[in-house]
Amino acid sequence: MSLGTLLNELEAELIKQGLHTPDRPSDEALASTQPFAIDTMSFPCWLQWIFIEKMRQVIDAGGALPQPCHISEMGEMYAREAHFPAELVQLLKRIDDCINDA
């Protein structure tokens, strides 16, 4: 399965699980220099507004994917502290595999 398809699935699952944020974060929040913008947004918000968007930009530009990718590890940590369904963690593992196998 292509990374683009997996990103679409991730976006759809965030919506299905009620974790999609309809309003774009502020420019200041998006400019965070902390890993996963942990100081300005939730992990699901970061996935939606930073991770998915940047991965789509890389795909569209034909650029190199960041390797290794271990985004599912952050999903697992977040799931211990907040409502973050196992379905999303499994999808993040598939995204890791897709990127790491590229």
Secondary structure, DSSP 4 states (H G I P E B T S, - for coil): --HHHHHHHHHHHHHHTT---SSPPPHHHHT--SGGGTTTS-HHHHIIIIIHHHHHHHHHHT-PPPSS--HHHHHHHHHHHS---HHHHHHHHHHHHHHHT-
